[in-house]
Amino acid sequence: MPQNNELMKTREAQGDGNLAVGLNVSALYLGGALGASLGGFALALNMPIDTLSIAAGLVALSGMGVHVWLRKQGH
């Protein structure tokens, strides 16, 4: 996976490339599990299916906002 290769190269000097890849994969799985849980919860509340895509878009948009904010902060 190209992203994992970049993480390994970036963290090679610190010697924790494997840890960075492990944390990245864990974060991806956690995001998938949270998204599925929230989607299932919304369906259990009998929300219209159309709202799922809107909610997912808002979550993605907020993630992009956090990313831009962190980049401006220098992280």
C-alpha positions as CSV (number, residue, x, y, z in Angstrom):
1,M,0.0,0.0,0.0
2,P,1.6,3.3,-1.1
3,Q,0.5,5.2,2.0
4,N,2.1,2.6,4.3
5,N,5.3,2.9,2.4
6,E,5.3,6.6,2.9
7,L,4.7,6.2,6.6
8,M,7.6,3.8,6.8
9,K,9.9,6.2,5.0
10,T,8.8,9.2,7.0
11,R,9.2,7.5,10.4
12,E,12.3,5.4,9.5
13,A,14.7,7.8,11.3
14,Q,12.8,7.4,14.5
15,G,12.6,3.7,14.2
16,D,8.8,3.4,14.6
17,G,7.6,3.0,11.1
18,N,5.8,-0.2,11.9
19,L,4.0,1.5,14.8
20,A,2.9,4.3,12.5
21,V,1.5,1.8,10.0
22,G,-0.2,-0.1,12.7
23,L,-1.8,3.1,14.1
24,N,-2.9,4.2,10.6
25,V,-4.6,0.8,9.9
26,S,-6.2,0.9,13.3
27,A,-7.6,4.4,12.7
28,L,-9.0,3.2,9.3
29,Y,-10.8,0.3,11.0
30,L,-12.0,2.5,13.8
31,G,-13.5,4.9,11.3
32,G,-15.2,2.2,9.4
33,A,-16.7,0.7,12.6
34,L,-17.9,4.1,13.8
35,G,-19.4,4.9,10.5
36,A,-21.2,1.6,10.3
37,S,-22.5,2.0,13.9
38,L,-23.8,5.5,13.3
39,G,-25.4,4.5,10.1
40,G,-27.1,1.5,11.8
41,F,-28.2,3.8,14.6
42,A,-29.7,6.2,12.2
43,L,-31.6,3.4,10.4
44,A,-32.8,2.1,13.7
45,L,-34.3,5.5,14.4
46,N,-36.2,5.2,11.1
47,M,-34.4,8.2,9.6
48,P,-34.8,8.5,5.8
49,I,-32.0,6.8,3.9
50,D,-31.3,10.0,2.1
51,T,-30.0,11.5,5.3
52,L,-27.3,8.9,5.6
53,S,-25.4,10.3,2.6
54,I,-25.8,13.9,3.8
55,A,-24.5,12.9,7.3
56,A,-21.6,11.0,5.7
57,G,-20.8,14.0,3.6
58,L,-20.8,16.3,6.6
59,V,-18.5,14.0,8.5
60,A,-16.1,13.9,5.6
61,L,-16.3,17.7,5.3
62,S,-15.6,18.2,9.0
63,G,-12.6,15.8,8.7
64,M,-11.2,17.9,5.8
65,G,-11.7,21.0,7.9
66,V,-9.7,19.5,10.8
67,H,-7.0,18.5,8.4
68,V,-6.8,22.1,6.9
69,W,-6.8,23.6,10.4
70,L,-4.0,21.3,11.6
71,R,-1.9,22.1,8.5
72,K,-2.3,25.8,9.2
73,Q,-1.2,25.2,12.8
74,G,2.0,23.5,11.5
75,H,1.3,19.9,12.6
